């Protein structure tokens, strides 16, 4: 019935009762109805077949169902980078646990939603992270502002900290960044360019250069 009935709904109902991996694999690969193929995928355990379907099936729902059952980290990373459907890529990212794959996607994904998914997954691993590029990406982009702050507090790269101080809209993060900036040129740039008066004030309080301090005082008096 699962393989031969003319009604896709009947085939789908029959698939839900099947346990034979061989028959399920055949249906998942060959049935013309995406709902039936997806139903077969849900009951599949064969990782090779699931990988094939996750990469090759023409229907996004079938590919997503296969991705949700995949365990192979390398294949998941490949799908996260290459699938044409952003939702499938994000599903693959959420299944990833290998830091190097997550880091690569976080730094190189052109789709902002995929990039964000990788950043947020990495944010849960902050205690083990040391790569300044990854820490800066988390500080600037993670959804959890406390994760942003924690990443910022682990950074020492002065340019990255100055960028965070001027780019983030959250004072919790900006303040943490300014507190870690020691380079006078970067502090001067923050004092001159930040749109947040609290950030400018924090930078000014760390400046020693009298000319820069005078310029900052003049700029703020002109803006009042």
BABALUM-319366 format. One line per 4 residues: for each residue z, y, x of C-alpha. Coordinates in steps of 0.05 Angstrom, whole numbers, plus 32768, in hexadecimal, padded with zeros to 4 digits. Example, Ala and Ser with C-alpha at 12.3 -4.5 7.8 and 13.67 -1.06 7.14 Angstrom:
BEGIN
809C/7FA6/80F6 | 808F/7FEB/8111
***
This chain:
BEGIN
8000/8000/8000 | 8014/8031/8037 | 7FD1/8027/8059 | 7FA1/801C/801F
7FB7/803E/7FDE | 7F87/8075/7FC9 | 7FC0/80A4/7FB5 | 7FE0/80C9/7FF0
8021/80D0/7FCA | 8025/8084/7FC0 | 8015/8079/800A | 804A/80AB/801E
807E/8089/7FF2 | 806C/8045/8010 | 8070/8061/8057 | 80B7/8077/8049
80C9/802D/8041 | 80A6/8013/807F | 80C9/7FFF/80BF | 8090/7FE0/80E7
8083/800F/8121 | 803C/7FF4/812A | 8028/8002/80E2 | 804B/8045/80E2
8026/8059/8122 | 7FE4/8044/8104 | 7FF1/806E/80C5 | 800A/80A9/80ED
7FCB/80AA/8117 | 7F97/8099/80E2 | 7FAA/80AC/809B | 7F7F/80E6/8083
7FB9/8107/805C | 7FE8/8132/8088 | 8024/8125/805A | 801C/80DA/8063
8014/80E1/80AE | 8052/810D/80B1 | 807A/80DB/8088 | 8066/80A4/80B9
807A/80D0/80F4 | 80C0/80D9/80D7 | 80CA/808D/80DB | 80AB/8085/8120
80D4/8079/815F | 809C/8069/8191 | 809E/80A4/81C1 | 8057/8099/81D9
803A/809C/8193 | 8065/80D8/8182 | 804D/80FC/81C1 | 8004/80ED/81AF
800E/8109/8168 | 8035/8146/8181 | 7FFB/8157/81AF | 7FBF/8142/8187
7FC9/8142/813B | 7F9F/8176/8118 | 7FD6/8188/80E6 | 800F/81B5/80FC
8043/8193/80CF | 8033/814F/80ED | 8037/816B/8134 | 8079/818D/8124
8096/814D/8107 | 8083/8128/8146 | 80A0/815E/8173 | 80E2/815A/814E
80E7/8110/8162 | 80D0/8117/81AA | 8101/810F/81E3 | 80D3/8116/8220
80E4/8159/823F | 80A3/8160/8265 | 8079/8155/8227 | 80A5/8184/81FE
809C/81BA/8233 | 8050/81AF/8233 | 804E/81B6/81E7 | 807B/81F4/81E9
8049/8214/8219 | 8008/81FD/81F9 | 800B/81F1/81AE | 7FE5/8224/8185
801D/8227/8151 | 8057/8253/8164 | 8088/822E/8137 | 8077/81EC/8159
8081/820C/819D | 80C5/8226/8188 | 80D8/81E1/816D | 80C6/81C3/81B1
80EF/81F8/81D5 | 812C/81E9/81AA | 8126/81A0/81BF | 8124/81B1/8209
8161/81A8/8235 | 8142/81AB/827B | 8151/81EF/8299 | 8112/81F5/82C3
80E5/81EB/8286 | 810D/821C/825D | 810C/824F/8295 | 80C1/8249/829E
80B5/8255/8254 | 80E7/828E/8252 | 80C4/82B1/828A | 807B/82A2/8278
8073/8299/822D | 8046/82CF/8210 | 805D/82C2/81C8 | 809D/82EB/81BE
80BC/82B8/818E | 80B2/827F/81BF | 80CD/82AA/81F8 | 810A/82BC/81CE
8117/8273/81BC | 8118/825F/8205 | 8145/829B/8217 | 8177/8289/81E1
8178/8240/81F6 | 8185/8255/823E | 81BC/8285/8228 | 81E7/8248/8217
81E3/8234/8260 | 81F9/8276/827F | 8231/8256/82A7 | 81FF/822E/82D0
81C8/8262/82D7 | 81BD/8289/8317 | 8173/829D/8317 | 8173/82E9/8312
8131/82EB/82EC | 814D/82BC/82B7 | 818F/82E2/82B4 | 8169/8323/82AB
813D/8305/8275 | 817B/82ED/824F | 819E/8330/8258 | 8162/8355/823B
814C/8324/8204 | 8182/82F4/81EC | 8196/82FB/81A3 | 81E0/82F5/81B3
81F6/8337/81D2 | 8232/8316/81F2 | 8202/82E7/8215 | 81DB/8324/822B
821B/8343/8246 | 8230/8303/826A | 81EB/82FD/828A | 81EE/8346/82A0
8232/833B/82C0 | 8215/8303/82EA | 81DD/832E/8306 | 81DD/8351/8348
8194/8367/834B | 8198/83B3/8347 | 8153/83BF/832B | 815E/838C/82F3
81A2/83AA/82E3 | 8184/83F0/82E0 | 814D/83D7/82B2 | 8181/83B7/8284
81AB/83F6/8284 | 8170/841F/826C | 814D/83EC/823F | 8183/83CD/8214
819A/83EF/81D5 | 81DF/83CF/81D5 | 8215/83F5/81FA | 823B/83B4/8208
8200/839D/8233 | 81EC/83E1/824F | 8233/83F0/8264 | 8239/83AD/8287
81F8/83BC/82AC | 820C/8401/82C3 | 824F/83E7/82DC | 822A/83B8/830B
81F8/83EB/8326 | 820D/8407/836A | 81CA/8420/8384 | 81CB/846C/8381
8180/8472/8373 | 8184/8443/8338 | 81C3/8466/831E | 819D/84A8/8324
8163/848C/82FC | 8192/8473/82C6 | 81B6/84B7/82C4 | 8173/84DB/82BC
814E/84AC/828D | 817C/8487/825F | 8179/849D/8216 | 81C2/8488/820B
81F4/84BE/8221 | 8229/8489/822D | 81FC/8466/825F | 81EB/84A8/8282
8235/84B9/8286 | 8247/8475/82A3 | 8210/847C/82D8 | 8225/84C4/82E9
826C/84AD/82F4 | 8253/847E/832B | 8226/84B1/834D | 8238/84D3/838F
81F9/84FC/839C | 8209/8545/838B | 81C1/855A/837E | 81B6/8521/834D
81F8/8531/832B | 81E3/857A/8324 | 81A0/8566/8307 | 81C1/8538/82D6
81F1/856E/82C0 | 81B7/859E/82B7 | 818F/856C/828E | 81C9/855D/825F
81D8/85A7/8256 | 818F/85B5/8244 | 8190/857D/8210 | 81CC/8599/81EB
***
